[in-house]
Amino acid sequence: MKAIGLTSSAILSLLLGFGGSALAQHGPQGDQRDHPAQQHSRRTQRVQERQRVRHGAWQEHRARSWESDHRTWQQRGGYQGYRVPDTRFRRYFGPQHGFRIQSRPFRVVSGYPQFQYRGYWLSLVDPWPESWADNWYDTDDVYVNHVDDGYYLFNRRHPAVGVAIRISL
């Protein structure tokens, strides 16, 4: 009887020992299963932070009074940025080539919002009119046109107003 008890105890110990090892081996996999959720959470936080920075950069450049805050390229002393070759300009720019800024690569340089379009970086150098929606850059179709020796961004909802922009590579 003692032999059976000892054997049972030994078998039980081995089983529990192996069970513990098996649990210990599965423990890290449980952490790995949580890992994609944690990655998703961090990714969501990064996206939200980028959106916050982006929104803040746009809001800082809203005009208080468009009539007094904006200037034309002539008033600025002429356009000094990159000039898009005429053939490329006709192919990708002008009223017939509208787009939304929302889906474009975005960055802030020296406090000014920039976005990429067709391989060019476009920077607003004028404030945008206070009459435009708070999130026009996410919701409105825009286009770039060349007017009076300079480039301007036009919002299709407000086509009479052009915001001076600088183009760079």
C-alpha positions, 0 to 999 in steps of 0.5 A, a space after each residue: 500500500 505504501 508503494 502504491 501511495 508513493 508511486 501515486 505521489 510520484 506520478 502526481 508530482 510528475 504530472 503537476 511538475 509537467 503541468 506547471 512547466 506546460 503552464 509556464 510555457 503557455 504563459 508567455 504565449 498568453 502575453 504574445 496574444 495580448 501583444 497585437 492588442 497592445 500594438 493596436 492600442 499604441 498605433 491608435 495613440 500615435 494616429 490620434 497624436 498625429 491628428 492632434 498635431 496636424 489639427 493644431 498646425 492648421 488651426 494656428 494658421 487660420 485668419 482672424 480677418 482674411 481681408 487684412 491677414 492675407 497678401 498676394 505674391 505681388 505684395 510679398 515681392 514675387 514668388 520665390 519657390 519651385 516652379 512646376 514645369 508647364 507640362 507637369 502643371 497642366 497634367 496635375 494642377 489647375 481647376 480640373 485636378 481637385 484633391 483632398 488634403 486629408 489623405 496626403 502625407 503631412 508635416 509641419 516645418 517651421 510651424 507651417 503645415 505642409 502636405 504632399 501632392 504629386 511628389 511636391 510639398 505644398 506649404 501655405 504661406 498665407 493664413 486660410 480664411 476664417 469663413 472656411 470650416 474648421 476641418 476644411 483640409 479633411 473635407 473639402 476638395 481643393 486645387 492648385 492654380 497659378 495666378 499672377 506669377 504665383 501659386 494659390 490653393 483654392 477651395 471648391 466651396 469658396 472658389 473666389 479665395 486663393 491662399 498663397 502657397 509655396 511649392 518645393 521638392 
